[in-house]
């Protein structure tokens, strides 16, 4: 037989789930976003480096 649950028990269960969601959102905001930002910065530096190399080669070709 199923145990009958009261409204108060349901509210406590929902409150626990909400707290868990807040905890997971906090972890994503503080940890994962920093790693993603670092990866994006690395890609940006790589693109800038390649662009600088292309421009310098283009200027070298034009000057000769």
Residue pairs with C-beta under 8 A, 6 or more apart in sequence:
none
